[in-house]
Amino acid sequence: MSDVILELANVEASYGPVQALRGVSLSVFKGKIVTVLGANGAGKSTILKTISGIIDPSKGQIRFESEEIQKRDPDWIVRRGIGHVPEGREVFALLTVEENLRMGAYTRSDADGIASDIETVYGYFPILRERARQEAGKLSGGQQQMLAISRALLSRPKLMLMDEPSLGLSPLLTQEIFRIIVRINREKGTTILLVEQNANMALEVADYGYVLEVGRIVMEDTCKRLLEKEDVQEFYLGMKAQGVRGQRRWKKKKQWR
């Protein structure tokens, strides 16, 4: 299907003797935000690492724009158009903010375009302009997350893999980060595959969702429908005790569309 930018078919992956993914199949449509929900240890981050070439799958196919990319080098995958914002930010601590951004553009040679894109991310995150000459390791956690997202954008990805962007952030900063994620998707047309433990926020911004348990996809649907499923409400949204009134309060909170 031409609108599918990324497709995983029966992907399995392991860490030594421990099998982390068990026949995972999913599709990401061009221009959409797709989220993968699941508890710690479910295999969410492993999905992203397998797509970006950090982990080689033991079985299955990964197709990006109809081309198989499994077992390719991460450098080749970045050049092909996939950016990865890792869990825990992983900025280059001893490099400045601007040097980190330029590291994100290492596959490019268009100096004017790089300068323009740096200005664009400074527009998303003005604090990064103020801290441009500061070492990244001295930024706050929220600022490092902003930098990690911006660094990935400098490669001009067609698809961004985002791993727990709200991890360790305050509710206020989490809202700010997710507003920018929506802007990136809407303004730049960047497709986003989002792994997130904050199910409320993920389902609020995403178009389609998958639920992962112990390495297997156990549920998938539009986020609107997932929000209405009792299992999702009970285990991921904590809404079961609130009943119908709680669902109504939740729906009133939606502010991204």
Backbone torsions as a table, in degrees:
resi	resn	phi	psi	omega
1	MET	NA	128.0	-169.6
2	SER	-67.0	-26.4	-178.8
3	ASP	-80.5	-7.5	178.1
4	VAL	-84.8	116.9	-179.9
5	ILE	-89.8	-31.0	-178.8
6	LEU	-136.6	137.5	178.3
7	GLU	-142.5	128.5	172.1
8	LEU	-107.3	132.2	-179.1
9	ALA	-126.7	109.0	175.8
10	ASN	53.2	45.7	-176.9
11	VAL	-80.2	131.3	173.6
12	GLU	-123.6	143.7	179.7
13	ALA	-151.4	151.4	-175.9
14	SER	-137.5	155.8	166.8
15	TYR	-109.0	97.0	-174.9
16	GLY	60.9	-127.0	-178.3
17	PRO	-80.6	-6.6	-175.7
18	VAL	-94.5	118.1	179.6
19	GLN	-83.6	121.1	-175.4
20	ALA	-97.5	-33.4	177.8
21	LEU	-122.2	135.1	-174.8
22	ARG	-126.8	86.3	176.3
23	GLY	66.8	45.4	-177.9
24	VAL	-77.2	127.5	174.1
25	SER	-128.3	130.6	176.5
26	LEU	-157.3	160.9	179.4
27	SER	-130.5	143.5	176.5
28	VAL	-123.2	123.2	-179.0
29	PHE	-88.6	143.8	-178.2
30	LYS	-56.4	132.5	176.4
31	GLY	81.7	3.2	-177.6
32	LYS	-105.3	164.5	168.3
33	ILE	-106.6	121.8	178.9
34	VAL	-118.3	136.0	-178.6
35	THR	-118.1	149.0	172.9
36	VAL	-117.4	119.8	-179.6
37	LEU	-104.7	153.9	177.7
38	GLY	166.5	160.5	179.9
39	ALA	-74.4	170.5	173.7
40	ASN	-56.5	134.5	178.0
41	GLY	84.3	3.3	-178.8
42	ALA	-73.7	-22.0	-179.6
43	GLY	112.5	10.7	-176.2
44	LYS	-61.0	-51.4	-179.3
45	SER	-64.6	-32.3	179.2
46	THR	-62.7	-36.1	176.1
47	ILE	-57.5	-48.9	-177.8
48	LEU	-66.6	-41.3	180.0
49	LYS	-65.5	-32.0	178.6
50	THR	-72.5	-38.1	177.1
51	ILE	-64.8	-42.4	-174.3
52	SER	-85.1	2.7	173.7
53	GLY	88.1	4.1	178.6
54	ILE	-71.5	-34.6	176.4
55	ILE	-120.9	135.4	175.2
56	ASP	-88.4	130.2	176.5
57	PRO	-70.0	148.4	176.3
58	SER	-86.6	-14.9	-178.3
59	LYS	-159.8	153.3	173.3
60	GLY	97.7	175.2	-177.7
61	GLN	-122.8	145.7	172.0
62	ILE	-123.2	118.3	-178.2
63	ARG	-116.2	127.1	176.1
64	PHE	-117.4	119.9	-173.9
65	GLU	50.5	45.3	176.0
66	SER	72.0	3.2	179.8
67	GLU	-106.9	132.2	178.6
68	GLU	-69.9	130.1	-176.6
69	ILE	-123.2	-0.2	-178.8
70	GLN	-61.2	142.1	178.5
71	LYS	68.5	16.4	171.2
72	ARG	-84.0	156.7	177.4
73	ASP	-67.1	145.2	178.1
74	PRO	-55.5	-37.2	179.2
75	ASP	-60.8	-43.2	179.3
76	TRP	-63.9	-39.2	-178.2
77	ILE	-68.0	-39.8	175.4
78	VAL	-60.9	-46.1	-179.9
79	ARG	-64.5	-26.8	179.7
80	ARG	-74.6	-21.6	174.7
81	GLY	124.9	22.5	178.9
82	ILE	-116.7	122.1	175.6
83	GLY	-105.5	147.8	-175.6
84	HIS	-128.0	120.7	172.4
85	VAL	-101.0	103.3	-170.2
86	PRO	-75.5	159.3	172.7
87	GLU	-63.1	137.2	178.4
88	GLY	82.3	10.1	172.9
89	ARG	72.1	-57.5	177.2
90	GLU	53.6	50.5	173.4
91	VAL	-76.7	164.3	175.0
92	PHE	-83.1	100.6	-166.2
93	ALA	-61.7	-35.1	-175.1
94	LEU	-90.4	-5.5	175.1
95	LEU	-92.4	154.1	177.5
96	THR	-72.2	170.5	177.1
97	VAL	-57.9	-47.7	-178.6
98	GLU	-65.5	-37.9	178.0
99	GLU	-65.3	-36.9	174.9
100	ASN	-61.3	-43.5	179.7
101	LEU	-62.4	-42.0	-179.5
102	ARG	-68.6	-29.0	173.7
103	MET	-63.5	-33.9	177.4
104	GLY	-65.7	-22.4	-178.6
105	ALA	-101.3	21.4	-173.3
106	TYR	-64.8	-20.2	179.7
107	THR	-84.0	-3.7	-173.0
108	ARG	-110.7	157.8	178.0
109	SER	-128.6	4.3	-178.9
110	ASP	-87.5	91.8	-173.5
111	ALA	-57.8	-42.0	-178.8
112	ASP	-66.3	-40.7	178.8
113	GLY	-65.1	-39.6	178.4
114	ILE	-63.2	-45.8	179.2
115	ALA	-60.5	-40.4	178.4
116	SER	-64.7	-41.4	-179.6
117	ASP	-69.4	-33.1	175.3
118	ILE	-63.7	-41.3	176.3
119	GLU	-62.5	-37.7	179.2
120	THR	-62.3	-45.8	-178.6
121	VAL	-71.7	-29.2	172.8
122	TYR	-64.5	-31.3	175.2
123	GLY	-67.4	-37.9	176.1
124	TYR	-67.6	-43.1	-173.5
125	PHE	-129.6	80.9	-176.8
126	PRO	-55.5	-28.9	-179.4
127	ILE	-61.8	-29.1	179.4
128	LEU	-67.4	-33.6	175.6
129	ARG	-64.1	-42.7	179.5
130	GLU	-63.8	-30.7	-176.8
131	ARG	-102.6	16.9	-170.9
132	ALA	-55.7	-34.2	-177.9
133	ARG	-96.7	4.4	-178.1
134	GLN	-89.9	146.0	176.1
135	GLU	-64.5	136.6	-175.4
136	ALA	-62.7	-30.9	-179.8
137	GLY	-66.0	-15.7	-179.4
138	LYS	-96.0	1.9	176.6
139	LEU	-77.6	158.1	172.5
140	SER	-69.6	168.3	179.2
141	GLY	-59.4	-42.7	179.0
142	GLY	-64.4	-40.7	178.9
143	GLN	-67.0	-36.7	175.9
144	GLN	-65.0	-36.2	177.0
145	GLN	-65.6	-41.0	175.5
146	MET	-59.4	-40.8	-179.6
147	LEU	-68.0	-40.5	179.8
148	ALA	-63.0	-41.5	176.8
149	ILE	-64.8	-45.0	-178.8
150	SER	-64.3	-41.4	178.8
151	ARG	-59.8	-42.3	178.1
152	ALA	-64.3	-36.4	179.9
153	LEU	-65.1	-26.7	-178.2
154	LEU	-67.0	-15.3	175.2
155	SER	-86.4	1.0	-177.5
156	ARG	52.8	58.0	-176.5
157	PRO	-72.5	147.8	169.3
158	LYS	-81.1	-31.1	-180.0
159	LEU	-130.9	129.8	175.2
160	MET	-110.5	128.3	173.4
161	LEU	-96.7	120.9	-175.7
162	MET	-120.8	119.6	-174.2
163	ASP	-108.0	105.8	175.8
164	GLU	52.0	58.1	-178.5
165	PRO	-63.7	-18.8	-179.2
166	SER	-92.8	-1.2	-172.9
167	LEU	-57.7	122.1	175.5
168	GLY	76.4	8.4	-177.4
169	LEU	-100.2	154.2	175.4
170	SER	-69.1	159.8	177.1
171	PRO	-55.5	-38.5	-179.6
172	LEU	-65.5	-45.4	178.6
173	LEU	-67.2	-36.4	177.5
174	THR	-59.9	-44.3	178.5
175	GLN	-61.8	-41.2	-179.7
176	GLU	-63.9	-45.1	179.9
177	ILE	-61.0	-43.8	-177.5
178	PHE	-70.8	-30.3	173.8
179	ARG	-62.0	-39.9	179.7
180	ILE	-70.2	-37.5	176.7
181	ILE	-57.8	-43.7	178.2
182	VAL	-65.3	-40.3	178.1
183	ARG	-61.7	-43.5	179.3
184	ILE	-58.9	-44.2	179.9
185	ASN	-66.1	-45.8	-175.8
186	ARG	-74.2	-44.5	-172.8
187	GLU	-82.0	-38.0	-177.0
188	LYS	-99.7	-11.3	-178.4
189	GLY	71.8	18.1	-178.3
190	THR	-74.1	127.4	175.4
191	THR	-75.1	141.2	-175.9
192	ILE	-131.1	128.8	169.9
193	LEU	-108.1	114.0	-168.9
194	LEU	-112.1	121.7	171.6
195	VAL	-102.1	127.3	-171.8
196	GLU	-157.2	133.2	175.5
197	GLN	-83.3	-21.7	176.6
198	ASN	-78.9	84.0	-173.6
199	ALA	-62.5	-36.2	177.9
200	ASN	-55.0	-51.6	-176.5
201	MET	-69.0	-41.5	-178.2
202	ALA	-62.4	-45.3	-179.3
203	LEU	-70.7	-23.4	178.9
204	GLU	-70.9	-36.4	-174.2
205	VAL	-99.9	-22.2	-171.9
206	ALA	-87.7	161.7	178.0
207	ASP	-92.7	-37.0	-174.2
208	TYR	-141.7	148.3	-176.7
209	GLY	-138.8	152.2	173.9
210	TYR	-122.7	144.2	175.3
211	VAL	-111.1	125.3	-176.1
212	LEU	-111.1	129.7	175.1
213	GLU	-133.5	122.9	178.0
214	VAL	48.3	48.2	173.6
215	GLY	81.1	4.1	-179.2
216	ARG	-123.7	143.8	171.2
217	ILE	-77.4	120.2	-177.4
218	VAL	-110.7	-10.1	-179.1
219	MET	-160.8	145.1	173.4
220	GLU	-151.9	148.7	178.3
221	ASP	179.2	176.5	170.8
222	THR	-63.0	152.9	-179.2
223	CYS	-64.1	-32.9	177.4
224	LYS	-59.3	-44.2	-179.4
225	ARG	-73.3	-37.1	178.0
226	LEU	-60.1	-37.6	179.0
227	LEU	-61.1	-24.7	-177.2
228	GLU	-92.1	-8.7	-177.7
229	LYS	-80.3	132.8	-175.6
230	GLU	-62.2	-39.3	-179.5
231	ASP	-61.5	-43.0	179.5
232	VAL	-66.0	-43.1	179.2
233	GLN	-60.4	-42.4	-175.9
234	GLU	-73.1	-47.7	-171.0
235	PHE	-91.4	-22.5	-175.4
236	TYR	-118.5	-25.3	-177.6
237	LEU	-110.8	-12.5	179.6
238	GLY	63.0	36.0	-172.4
239	MET	-107.8	-2.9	-171.8
240	LYS	-58.9	-43.8	-177.1
241	ALA	-68.4	-20.0	-177.0
242	GLN	-81.9	-21.5	177.8
243	GLY	65.5	-153.5	-174.9
244	VAL	-63.6	-38.2	-179.5
245	ARG	-63.0	-36.9	178.1
246	GLY	-64.8	-39.3	178.3
247	GLN	-62.9	-40.7	179.9
248	ARG	-64.5	-41.7	178.1
249	ARG	-61.8	-40.0	179.5
250	TRP	-61.3	-46.2	-177.3
251	LYS	-62.5	-33.9	179.8
252	LYS	-67.7	-21.7	-177.7
253	LYS	-76.7	-17.6	-173.5
254	LYS	-63.0	128.1	-173.4
255	GLN	-138.9	9.3	-171.9
256	TRP	-96.4	-24.6	-172.1
257	ARG	-84.9	NA	NA
